[in-house]
Amino acid sequence: MSGQNPQFELKHIYIKDLSFESPQSPEIFQKEWNPAISVDLSCESRKFSEEGYEVSLQVTVTAKDNEHDVYIAEAHQAGIFLARNFEKEQLNHFLNVYCPSLLFPYLRESISGLVTRGGFTPIYLAPVNFDLLFQQQAEAKVNNRTV
């Protein structure tokens, strides 16, 4: 842009969606079981005003006992960010790396608390390197174009 430095502002952090299901309760609490836990994490962003962007991290944690769901915990942690004077590539990096990195600790706490309130041992999501994920996605896009 015209020599102006990029600026951002975090306006608000909030939970957009939060849900918990325990289809095997109360029986699951009466037996020993060894959970197989899967985690599905994704990120979305959308522009909603001249300088305003909503960034949302979504996670679904599923615990299974054999083929039966023991619990499913889902959270969408979102934030409102203002971004000014960003070049397109800078903005893309900001929305897909910096913003999710700010939101992740809130998402992590939401999921852990949700699972605990459901009566299960807390789950602590491992740290995520959003910069590495961003690079891998960019490389995958380039490779898909050349195939």
Backbone as ProteinMPNN parsed JSONL, in Angstrom:
{"seq_chain_A": "MSGQNPQFELKHIYIKDLSFESPQSPEIFQKEWNPAISVDLSCESRKFSEEGYEVSLQVTVTAKDNEHDVYIAEAHQAGIFLARNFEKEQLNHFLNVYCPSLLFPYLRESISGLVTRGGFTPIYLAPVNFDLLFQQQAEAKVNNRTV", "coords_chain_A": {"N_chain_A": [[0.855, -1.168, 0.0], [0.433, 2.379, 0.233], [3.054, 2.864, 1.498], [2.387, 2.755, 4.159], [2.494, 1.32, 7.398], [1.508, -2.036, 8.208], [-1.293, -2.599, 10.314], [-2.95, -3.996, 13.114], [-5.755, -4.937, 15.098], [-7.06, -6.502, 17.892], [-10.294, -7.05, 18.548], [-12.31, -8.539, 19.82], [-12.86, -11.616, 21.568], [-14.544, -14.676, 21.467], [-16.85, -17.394, 22.175], [-18.253, -19.161, 19.649], [-19.68, -21.465, 19.126], [-20.519, -24.293, 21.079], [-20.517, -27.577, 22.105], [-21.484, -30.724, 23.583], [-21.646, -34.207, 23.702], [-22.612, -37.252, 25.159], [-23.223, -40.155, 24.426], [-23.102, -42.755, 25.503], [-23.506, -42.645, 28.198], [-25.295, -43.349, 31.212], [-23.85, -45.691, 31.414], [-21.172, -45.926, 30.573], [-19.662, -44.936, 32.645], [-19.623, -46.951, 34.437], [-17.933, -48.96, 33.743], [-14.676, -50.22, 32.79], [-12.712, -48.701, 30.341], [-10.854, -48.087, 27.384], [-10.019, -45.332, 25.858], [-10.059, -44.323, 22.428], [-8.91, -41.525, 21.038], [-9.716, -38.926, 18.856], [-8.828, -35.971, 17.093], [-9.998, -33.214, 15.378], [-9.148, -30.401, 13.72], [-9.765, -27.159, 12.482], [-9.648, -24.066, 10.598], [-11.225, -21.002, 9.861], [-11.799, -17.98, 8.062], [-13.365, -14.815, 7.6], [-14.261, -11.878, 5.87], [-15.998, -9.162, 7.16], [-16.462, -6.495, 7.253], [-15.183, -3.277, 6.18], [-12.536, -3.219, 7.289], [-12.702, -5.31, 9.017], [-12.422, -8.637, 10.248], [-13.547, -11.908, 10.861], [-12.193, -14.56, 12.56], [-12.214, -17.984, 12.99], [-11.634, -20.79, 14.95], [-12.157, -24.214, 14.805], [-12.775, -27.142, 16.623], [-13.163, -30.626, 16.931], [-13.433, -33.133, 19.184], [-13.336, -36.53, 19.556], [-14.071, -39.302, 21.478], [-13.743, -42.726, 21.501], [-14.931, -45.995, 22.31], [-14.071, -48.974, 21.358], [-16.083, -49.272, 18.591], [-17.951, -47.453, 19.368], [-19.142, -44.193, 20.099], [-18.012, -42.442, 22.86], [-17.792, -39.882, 23.902], [-18.403, -36.72, 22.364], [-16.961, -33.74, 21.786], [-17.231, -30.397, 20.921], [-16.016, -27.299, 19.803], [-16.157, -23.912, 18.775], [-14.101, -21.392, 18.573], [-13.827, -17.973, 18.366], [-12.713, -14.843, 16.947], [-12.692, -11.283, 16.577], [-10.995, -9.291, 14.391], [-9.295, -6.386, 13.398], [-7.795, -5.226, 10.474], [-5.424, -3.297, 8.843], [-3.852, -1.813, 6.019], [-2.509, -4.047, 4.951], [-0.71, -6.075, 2.703], [-1.851, -8.44, 0.245], [-0.718, -11.074, 0.585], [0.466, -10.803, 3.118], [-1.806, -10.361, 4.657], [-3.152, -12.782, 4.34], [-1.377, -14.511, 5.689], [-1.52, -13.368, 8.243], [-4.258, -13.839, 8.913], [-4.362, -16.624, 8.87], [-2.315, -17.621, 10.424], [-1.265, -15.894, 12.551], [-3.65, -14.919, 13.876], [-5.125, -17.399, 14.467], [-3.226, -18.481, 16.23], [-3.424, -16.762, 18.401], [-6.029, -17.334, 19.22], [-6.002, -20.039, 19.889], [-5.186, -20.849, 22.63], [-7.513, -20.183, 24.082], [-9.426, -21.811, 22.874], [-8.372, -24.302, 23.524], [-8.657, -24.301, 26.336], [-11.442, -24.144, 26.509], [-12.291, -26.634, 25.423], [-11.059, -28.464, 27.171], [-12.303, -27.806, 29.636], [-14.966, -28.34, 28.949], [-15.006, -31.13, 28.461], [-14.268, -32.019, 30.99], [-16.431, -31.073, 32.549], [-18.287, -32.753, 31.495], [-17.808, -35.042, 32.853], [-15.541, -36.524, 32.393], [-12.019, -37.349, 32.115], [-9.899, -34.56, 31.793], [-8.964, -33.269, 28.584], [-6.069, -32.234, 26.974], [-5.254, -30.266, 24.458], [-2.615, -30.598, 22.178], [0.036, -28.263, 21.523], [-0.126, -26.234, 18.552], [1.51, -25.664, 15.524], [0.862, -23.187, 13.711], [2.085, -21.748, 11.705], [3.678, -23.62, 10.352], [1.638, -25.337, 9.419], [0.336, -23.557, 7.693], [2.34, -23.145, 5.775], [2.544, -25.762, 4.757], [-0.004, -26.071, 3.63], [0.107, -24.112, 1.659], [2.151, -25.153, 0.029], [0.913, -27.512, -0.782], [-1.16, -26.492, -2.346], [0.305, -25.379, -4.475], [1.499, -27.68, -5.491], [-0.757, -29.112, -6.335], [-1.619, -27.578, -8.464], [0.34, -28.016, -10.352], [0.123, -30.643, -10.991]], "CA_chain_A": [[0.0, 0.0, 0.0], [1.201, 3.607, 0.052], [4.105, 3.051, 2.489], [1.878, 2.709, 5.525], [2.754, 0.057, 8.071], [0.329, -2.826, 8.547], [-1.775, -2.465, 11.686], [-4.069, -4.863, 13.449], [-6.333, -4.729, 16.415], [-7.94, -7.561, 18.367], [-11.466, -6.368, 19.103], [-13.166, -9.371, 20.674], [-12.715, -13.073, 21.512], [-15.794, -15.236, 21.946], [-17.23, -18.743, 21.77], [-19.317, -19.1, 18.646], [-20.469, -22.675, 19.278], [-19.954, -25.202, 22.074], [-21.445, -28.682, 22.313], [-20.945, -31.941, 24.182], [-22.554, -35.347, 23.696], [-22.112, -38.467, 25.788], [-24.304, -41.101, 24.125], [-22.972, -44.014, 26.235], [-23.685, -42.48, 29.635], [-24.359, -43.464, 32.324], [-23.181, -47.001, 31.438], [-19.721, -45.826, 30.372], [-19.025, -44.646, 33.928], [-19.673, -48.168, 35.251], [-17.015, -49.974, 33.234], [-13.356, -49.761, 32.363], [-12.612, -48.567, 28.904], [-9.61, -47.489, 26.913], [-10.509, -44.501, 24.754], [-9.311, -43.901, 21.241], [-9.318, -40.13, 20.902], [-9.33, -38.255, 17.613], [-8.978, -34.515, 17.134], [-10.113, -32.598, 14.056], [-9.0, -28.954, 13.906], [-9.79, -26.37, 11.254], [-9.695, -22.62, 10.78], [-11.908, -20.256, 8.806], [-11.846, -16.528, 8.251], [-14.251, -14.117, 6.655], [-14.298, -10.43, 5.967], [-17.382, -8.747, 7.397], [-16.559, -5.049, 7.092], [-14.039, -2.718, 5.439], [-11.279, -3.65, 7.911], [-13.011, -6.315, 10.026], [-12.373, -10.051, 9.897], [-13.816, -12.892, 11.893], [-11.402, -15.779, 12.435], [-12.821, -19.005, 13.841], [-10.998, -22.101, 15.067], [-13.116, -25.242, 15.176], [-12.191, -28.429, 16.984], [-14.038, -31.7, 17.35], [-12.716, -34.202, 19.872], [-14.192, -37.708, 19.663], [-13.532, -40.437, 22.227], [-14.465, -43.95, 21.15], [-14.648, -47.269, 22.953], [-14.307, -49.825, 20.189], [-16.662, -48.437, 17.535], [-18.994, -46.609, 19.944], [-18.754, -42.879, 20.599], [-18.168, -42.235, 24.303], [-18.188, -38.477, 23.932], [-18.018, -35.836, 21.26], [-16.888, -32.36, 22.263], [-16.963, -29.505, 19.791], [-15.968, -25.878, 20.141], [-15.764, -22.928, 17.762], [-13.591, -20.211, 19.256], [-13.696, -16.969, 17.314], [-12.248, -13.511, 17.306], [-12.858, -10.199, 15.618], [-9.717, -8.625, 14.19], [-9.244, -5.321, 12.402], [-6.52, -5.25, 9.752], [-5.255, -2.146, 7.949], [-2.607, -1.637, 5.272], [-1.851, -5.32, 4.699], [-0.674, -6.628, 1.352], [-2.669, -9.656, 0.199], [-0.001, -12.214, 1.176], [0.595, -10.521, 4.549], [-3.124, -10.542, 5.258], [-3.39, -14.216, 4.35], [-0.561, -15.046, 6.785], [-2.101, -12.833, 9.478], [-5.53, -14.496, 9.203], [-4.218, -18.073, 8.975], [-1.244, -17.993, 11.357], [-1.224, -15.064, 13.755], [-4.955, -14.925, 14.564], [-5.384, -18.693, 15.114], [-2.3, -18.652, 17.357], [-3.997, -16.025, 19.531], [-7.274, -17.974, 19.64], [-5.826, -21.433, 20.299], [-5.261, -21.1, 24.083], [-8.912, -20.097, 24.509], [-10.054, -23.038, 22.375], [-7.832, -25.396, 24.333], [-9.295, -24.239, 27.651], [-12.865, -24.451, 26.328], [-12.448, -28.08, 25.233], [-10.685, -29.146, 28.413], [-13.376, -27.582, 30.595], [-16.175, -29.001, 28.477], [-14.851, -32.567, 28.69], [-14.283, -32.199, 32.441], [-17.819, -30.903, 32.998], [-19.016, -33.937, 31.036], [-17.51, -36.148, 33.755], [-14.406, -37.29, 31.899], [-10.682, -36.798, 32.343], [-9.672, -33.455, 30.85], [-8.08, -33.47, 27.444], [-5.266, -31.05, 26.712], [-4.828, -30.245, 23.061], [-1.199, -30.306, 21.978], [0.266, -27.004, 20.797], [-0.208, -26.317, 17.095], [2.372, -24.746, 14.793], [0.033, -22.694, 12.616], [2.96, -21.309, 10.625], [4.02, -24.818, 9.585], [0.423, -25.753, 8.713], [0.123, -22.6, 6.613], [3.325, -23.453, 4.735], [2.179, -27.033, 4.137], [-1.175, -25.834, 2.785], [0.558, -23.356, 0.489], [2.877, -26.085, -0.818], [-0.065, -28.43, -1.356], [-1.857, -25.771, -3.418], [1.235, -25.269, -5.599], [1.645, -29.025, -6.073], [-2.011, -29.477, -7.007], [-1.696, -26.848, -9.733], [1.298, -28.536, -11.316], [-0.134, -32.063, -11.271]], "C_chain_A": [[0.899, 1.228, 0.0], [2.192, 3.857, 1.189], [3.629, 3.018, 3.935], [2.143, 1.333, 6.117], [1.453, -0.696, 8.331], [-0.013, -2.65, 10.029], [-2.898, -3.461, 11.901], [-4.536, -4.54, 14.853], [-7.23, -5.92, 16.727], [-9.099, -6.883, 19.073], [-12.235, -7.23, 20.096], [-12.829, -10.845, 20.476], [-13.976, -13.669, 22.122], [-15.956, -16.682, 21.487], [-18.416, -18.605, 20.821], [-20.241, -20.314, 18.759], [-19.748, -23.585, 20.261], [-20.958, -26.322, 22.276], [-20.719, -29.903, 22.864], [-22.029, -33.009, 24.15], [-21.86, -36.511, 24.38], [-23.16, -39.566, 25.617], [-24.242, -42.414, 24.908], [-23.154, -43.855, 27.746], [-25.101, -42.874, 30.029], [-23.559, -44.768, 32.326], [-21.664, -46.899, 31.332], [-18.982, -45.573, 31.688], [-18.96, -45.876, 34.832], [-18.685, -49.234, 34.788], [-15.658, -49.351, 32.918], [-13.356, -49.688, 30.837], [-11.323, -47.843, 28.564], [-9.943, -46.653, 25.685], [-9.512, -44.364, 23.604], [-9.816, -42.496, 20.956], [-8.815, -39.572, 19.577], [-9.65, -36.769, 17.741], [-8.986, -33.999, 15.703], [-10.137, -31.087, 14.259], [-9.031, -28.261, 12.553], [-9.92, -24.889, 11.594], [-10.405, -22.0, 9.582], [-11.791, -18.77, 9.105], [-12.788, -15.942, 7.218], [-14.195, -12.622, 6.937], [-15.751, -10.019, 6.18], [-17.559, -7.233, 7.382], [-15.302, -4.573, 6.366], [-12.697, -3.219, 5.977], [-11.469, -4.813, 8.871], [-13.038, -7.734, 9.49], [-12.752, -10.88, 11.115], [-12.954, -14.106, 11.573], [-11.973, -16.765, 13.443], [-12.013, -20.295, 13.772], [-12.075, -23.085, 15.5], [-12.359, -26.514, 15.528], [-13.317, -29.382, 17.365], [-13.161, -32.792, 17.939], [-13.702, -35.348, 20.053], [-13.443, -38.792, 20.42], [-14.395, -41.644, 21.911], [-14.006, -45.104, 22.03], [-15.063, -48.318, 21.937], [-14.905, -48.946, 19.1], [-17.732, -47.491, 18.044], [-18.439, -45.268, 20.417], [-19.035, -42.809, 22.094], [-18.547, -40.782, 24.545], [-17.693, -37.778, 22.684], [-18.088, -34.418, 21.812], [-16.496, -31.48, 21.082], [-16.982, -28.064, 20.271], [-15.545, -25.079, 18.918], [-15.379, -21.671, 18.534], [-13.301, -19.167, 18.186], [-13.164, -15.653, 17.862], [-12.547, -12.533, 16.192], [-11.549, -9.423, 15.577], [-9.895, -7.526, 13.147], [-7.859, -5.342, 11.778], [-6.497, -4.097, 8.756], [-3.893, -2.208, 7.265], [-1.828, -2.937, 5.068], [-1.838, -5.6, 3.201], [-1.422, -7.958, 1.393], [-1.985, -10.838, 0.897], [0.192, -12.031, 2.675], [-0.727, -10.786, 5.268], [-3.457, -12.029, 5.37], [-2.631, -14.885, 5.501], [-1.133, -14.612, 8.131], [-3.352, -13.617, 9.87], [-5.381, -15.996, 9.452], [-3.13, -18.544, 9.933], [-1.35, -17.204, 12.655], [-2.536, -15.127, 14.538], [-5.273, -16.281, 15.198], [-4.46, -18.951, 16.31], [-2.799, -17.914, 18.598], [-5.241, -16.725, 20.082], [-7.073, -19.351, 20.266], [-5.849, -21.659, 21.813], [-6.681, -21.044, 24.632], [-9.677, -21.353, 24.092], [-9.64, -24.228, 23.227], [-8.501, -25.457, 25.704], [-10.771, -24.592, 27.555], [-13.093, -25.947, 26.216], [-12.131, -28.835, 26.524], [-11.79, -29.01, 29.463], [-14.653, -28.305, 30.224], [-16.129, -30.502, 28.76], [-14.9, -32.865, 30.193], [-15.7, -32.073, 32.993], [-18.705, -32.056, 32.547], [-18.727, -35.17, 31.882], [-16.312, -36.987, 33.352], [-13.095, -36.595, 32.25], [-10.431, -35.689, 31.327], [-8.745, -33.874, 29.711], [-7.36, -32.155, 27.196], [-4.753, -31.131, 25.281], [-3.362, -29.864, 22.973], [-1.056, -28.97, 21.252], [0.283, -27.243, 19.285], [0.715, -25.266, 16.493], [1.601, -24.274, 13.557], [0.875, -22.203, 11.439], [3.337, -22.495, 9.731], [2.809, -25.318, 8.798], [0.147, -24.857, 7.509], [1.075, -22.884, 5.449], [2.976, -24.743, 4.001], [0.974, -26.866, 3.213], [-0.79, -25.076, 1.518], [1.299, -24.267, -0.486], [1.92, -27.058, -1.507], [-0.828, -27.764, -2.493], [-0.983, -25.669, -4.662], [1.361, -26.631, -6.281], [0.41, -29.483, -6.807], [-2.144, -28.777, -8.353], [-0.792, -27.446, -10.788], [1.043, -29.993, -11.693], [-0.975, -32.2, -12.513]], "O_chain_A": [[2.097, 1.07, -0.234], [2.186, 4.934, 1.785], [4.427, 3.239, 4.846], [2.034, 0.315, 5.434], [0.425, -0.091, 8.634], [0.873, -2.563, 10.879], [-3.69, -3.736, 11.0], [-3.816, -3.959, 15.666], [-8.068, -6.3, 15.908], [-8.904, -6.214, 20.088], [-12.752, -6.727, 21.093], [-12.547, -11.279, 19.359], [-14.429, -13.22, 23.176], [-15.299, -17.135, 20.549], [-19.439, -18.01, 21.157], [-21.442, -20.207, 18.515], [-18.519, -23.644, 20.277], [-22.122, -26.063, 22.582], [-19.522, -30.093, 22.65], [-23.177, -32.76, 24.518], [-20.661, -36.726, 24.199], [-23.899, -39.873, 26.552], [-25.244, -43.125, 24.972], [-22.978, -44.816, 28.495], [-26.019, -42.735, 29.221], [-22.672, -44.935, 33.163], [-20.946, -47.697, 31.934], [-17.818, -45.948, 31.832], [-18.311, -45.844, 35.878], [-18.612, -50.307, 35.388], [-15.518, -48.134, 32.797], [-13.941, -50.53, 30.157], [-10.783, -47.085, 29.369], [-10.13, -47.195, 24.595], [-8.298, -44.299, 23.803], [-10.996, -42.295, 20.668], [-7.646, -39.726, 19.224], [-10.608, -36.372, 18.405], [-8.093, -34.308, 14.915], [-11.045, -30.557, 14.899], [-8.403, -28.715, 11.596], [-10.254, -24.515, 12.718], [-10.212, -22.419, 8.441], [-11.697, -18.361, 10.263], [-12.981, -16.485, 6.13], [-14.097, -12.179, 8.081], [-16.637, -10.477, 5.459], [-18.682, -6.74, 7.486], [-14.457, -5.382, 5.985], [-11.821, -3.6, 5.2], [-10.502, -5.265, 9.483], [-13.596, -8.005, 8.427], [-12.339, -10.598, 12.239], [-12.979, -14.618, 10.454], [-12.189, -16.424, 14.606], [-11.741, -20.823, 12.693], [-12.818, -22.825, 16.447], [-11.427, -26.913, 14.829], [-14.285, -29.003, 18.025], [-12.26, -33.31, 17.278], [-14.774, -35.168, 20.631], [-12.325, -39.159, 20.059], [-15.619, -41.598, 22.035], [-12.847, -45.175, 22.438], [-16.25, -48.526, 21.686], [-14.284, -47.955, 18.716], [-18.363, -46.792, 17.252], [-17.39, -45.216, 21.06], [-20.149, -43.08, 22.541], [-19.486, -40.48, 25.282], [-16.72, -38.182, 22.048], [-19.143, -33.959, 22.249], [-15.556, -31.779, 20.346], [-17.85, -27.662, 21.046], [-14.696, -25.506, 18.134], [-16.238, -20.978, 19.08], [-12.606, -19.451, 17.21], [-13.17, -15.4, 19.067], [-12.642, -12.902, 15.021], [-11.059, -8.956, 16.605], [-10.567, -7.722, 12.135], [-6.859, -5.464, 12.485], [-7.407, -3.934, 7.943], [-2.902, -2.611, 7.874], [-0.598, -2.913, 5.021], [-2.837, -5.388, 2.514], [-1.603, -8.535, 2.465], [-2.606, -11.524, 1.709], [0.094, -12.998, 3.43], [-0.751, -11.366, 6.353], [-3.987, -12.474, 6.387], [-3.186, -15.73, 6.203], [-1.215, -15.418, 9.058], [-3.495, -14.017, 11.025], [-6.19, -16.581, 10.172], [-3.032, -19.736, 10.223], [-1.507, -17.782, 13.73], [-2.521, -15.366, 15.746], [-5.658, -16.32, 16.367], [-4.872, -19.571, 17.291], [-2.617, -18.388, 19.719], [-5.475, -16.706, 21.291], [-7.884, -19.784, 21.085], [-6.497, -22.609, 22.252], [-7.014, -21.785, 25.557], [-10.476, -21.889, 24.861], [-10.469, -25.056, 23.601], [-8.867, -26.533, 26.176], [-11.298, -25.273, 28.435], [-14.002, -26.479, 26.854], [-12.865, -29.743, 26.913], [-12.164, -29.992, 30.104], [-15.349, -28.827, 31.094], [-17.105, -31.075, 29.244], [-15.504, -33.852, 30.614], [-16.119, -32.886, 33.817], [-19.751, -32.311, 33.143], [-19.322, -36.225, 31.665], [-16.091, -38.058, 33.918], [-13.068, -35.423, 32.626], [-10.714, -35.854, 30.14], [-7.867, -34.721, 29.874], [-7.976, -31.089, 27.208], [-3.917, -31.973, 24.953], [-2.92, -28.914, 23.62], [-1.92, -28.591, 20.461], [0.658, -28.316, 18.814], [0.698, -24.108, 16.911], [1.68, -24.887, 12.493], [0.42, -22.239, 10.296], [3.318, -22.386, 8.505], [2.942, -25.685, 7.631], [-0.23, -25.337, 6.44], [0.67, -22.867, 4.287], [3.092, -24.819, 2.778], [0.935, -27.454, 2.133], [-1.3, -25.363, 0.436], [1.099, -24.168, -1.696], [2.1, -27.387, -2.679], [-1.113, -28.409, -3.502], [-1.468, -25.852, -5.778], [1.332, -26.718, -7.508], [0.52, -30.182, -7.814], [-2.726, -29.334, -9.284], [-1.102, -27.398, -11.979], [1.675, -30.518, -12.61], [-1.302, -33.316, -12.918]]}, "name": "protein", "num_of_chains": 1, "seq": "MSGQNPQFELKHIYIKDLSFESPQSPEIFQKEWNPAISVDLSCESRKFSEEGYEVSLQVTVTAKDNEHDVYIAEAHQAGIFLARNFEKEQLNHFLNVYCPSLLFPYLRESISGLVTRGGFTPIYLAPVNFDLLFQQQAEAKVNNRTV"}
